Amino acid sequence: MTDFERTPLSDVILVTPRRFGDHRGFFSESWSARAFAEQGLDVTFVQDNHSLSSQVGTVRGLHYQSPPHAQAKLVRCGRGRIFDVAVDVRSGSATYGQWFGVELSFENGKQLMIPAGFLHGFMTLEPDSEIIYKCTDFYAPECDGAVRWDSCGIDWPDVGIAPVLSEKDAVAVPLSEFKTPF
Ligand SMILES: Cc1cn([C@H]2C[C@H](O)[C@@H](COP(=O)(O)OP(=O)(O)O[C@H]3O[C@H](C)C(=O)[C@H](O)[C@H]3O)O2)c(=O)[nH]c1=O
């Protein structure tokens, strides 16, 4: 029913729920605790987020929440297309500072499972792209943090314009100066 594909970053998993198509369109179980448990993935989500980015080339990230409110996330694209990225910032990890990116879109129905201890961000590849994602802890602004989107060696797609950034993201610390809380 749901395909789970490991990535070069341990615990970052590409999840693709099966779509049942018919003359009306399709049906898909977009989240199933049973499917995750069958993979040995014990995860409890407590908050769903939904954001719309109107312009192509919008970059949101690279974000994290520090302990005690670190969040694992399951990200999907409900409309449009994004390039979604996770960066490993777990102390002592053999892949510290390494990133994994993948195109998530309404069309491909793929989702990215990102554990706590990773930075998360994305770039929109189409206007009016929406992401919907599940989090394992509630929003804790006092634990909210950001690392510069262009400081991790990520091969962002070239969408032909300068990125659209929030004020917070425009002044985020580079990875080289980041002191990981994980
Ligand atoms: C994240 C969050 C934000 N907010 C409020 C705080 C601000 O007034 C407003 C916009 O927040 P922000 O600019 O941080 O939104 P994004 O830039 O989309 O941030 C998110 O983008 C990257 C991709 C992520 O993975 C994180 O979930 C999150 O950091 O929503 C809330 O009320 N609850 C929340 O959980």
The ligand as an SDF file (V2000), in Angstrom:
LIG
                    3D

 35 37  0  0  0  0  0  0  0  0999 V2000
    6.3120   26.9520   11.9330 C   0  0  0  0  0  0  0  0  0  0  0  0
    5.1640   27.6520   12.5930 C   0  0  0  0  0  0  0  0  0  0  0  0
    4.9420   29.0100   12.4090 C   0  0  0  0  0  0  0  0  0  0  0  0
    3.8880   29.6140   13.0250 N   0  0  0  0  0  0  0  0  0  0  0  0
    3.6740   31.0420   12.7680 C   0  0  0  0  0  0  0  0  0  0  0  0
    4.8450   31.9170   13.1410 C   0  0  0  0  0  0  0  0  0  0  0  0
    4.8240   33.0240   12.1260 C   0  0  0  0  0  0  0  0  0  0  0  0
    3.9850   34.0790   12.5940 O   0  0  0  0  0  0  0  0  0  0  0  0
    4.1700   32.4020   10.9020 C   0  0  0  0  0  0  0  0  0  0  0  0
    5.1540   32.0560    9.8020 C   0  0  0  0  0  0  0  0  0  0  0  0
    6.1830   31.2900   10.3830 O   0  0  0  0  0  0  0  0  0  0  0  0
    7.5220   30.9790    9.5650 P   0  0  0  0  0  0  0  0  0  0  0  0
    7.9170   32.2270    8.7990 O   0  0  0  0  0  0  0  0  0  0  0  0
    8.5190   30.3950   10.5300 O   0  0  0  0  0  0  0  0  0  0  0  0
    7.0290   29.8830    8.5280 O   0  0  0  0  0  0  0  0  0  0  0  0
    7.9830   29.0310    7.5550 P   0  0  0  0  0  0  0  0  0  0  0  0
    9.0720   29.9070    7.0060 O   0  0  0  0  0  0  0  0  0  0  0  0
    7.0850   28.3210    6.6250 O   0  0  0  0  0  0  0  0  0  0  0  0
    8.6640   28.0050    8.5380 O   0  0  0  0  0  0  0  0  0  0  0  0
    8.5180   26.6090    8.3900 C   0  0  0  0  0  0  0  0  0  0  0  0
    9.2460   26.2570    7.2630 O   0  0  0  0  0  0  0  0  0  0  0  0
   10.0820   25.1320    7.2980 C   0  0  0  0  0  0  0  0  0  0  0  0
   10.1080   24.5440    5.9160 C   0  0  0  0  0  0  0  0  0  0  0  0
    9.7810   24.1230    8.3360 C   0  0  0  0  0  0  0  0  0  0  0  0
   10.0740   22.9420    8.2020 O   0  0  0  0  0  0  0  0  0  0  0  0
    9.2370   24.5740    9.6200 C   0  0  0  0  0  0  0  0  0  0  0  0
    8.0460   23.8550    9.9280 O   0  0  0  0  0  0  0  0  0  0  0  0
    8.9300   26.0070    9.7070 C   0  0  0  0  0  0  0  0  0  0  0  0
   10.1010   26.6460   10.1830 O   0  0  0  0  0  0  0  0  0  0  0  0
    3.5190   31.2000   11.3620 O   0  0  0  0  0  0  0  0  0  0  0  0
    3.0150   28.9190   13.8400 C   0  0  0  0  0  0  0  0  0  0  0  0
    2.0690   29.4920   14.3940 O   0  0  0  0  0  0  0  0  0  0  0  0
    3.2200   27.5870   14.0460 N   0  0  0  0  0  0  0  0  0  0  0  0
    4.2610   26.9170   13.4500 C   0  0  0  0  0  0  0  0  0  0  0  0
    4.4080   25.6910   13.6530 O   0  0  0  0  0  0  0  0  0  0  0  0
  1  2  1  0
  2  3  2  0
  2 34  1  0
  3  4  1  0
  4  5  1  0
  4 31  1  0
  5  6  1  0
  5 30  1  0
  6  7  1  0
  7  8  1  0
  7  9  1  0
  9 10  1  0
  9 30  1  0
 10 11  1  0
 11 12  1  0
 12 13  2  0
 12 14  1  0
 12 15  1  0
 15 16  1  0
 16 17  2  0
 16 18  1  0
 16 19  1  0
 19 20  1  0
 20 21  1  0
 20 28  1  0
 21 22  1  0
 22 23  1  0
 22 24  1  0
 24 25  2  0
 24 26  1  0
 26 27  1  0
 26 28  1  0
 28 29  1  0
 31 32  2  0
 31 33  1  0
 33 34  1  0
 34 35  2  0
M  END
$$$$
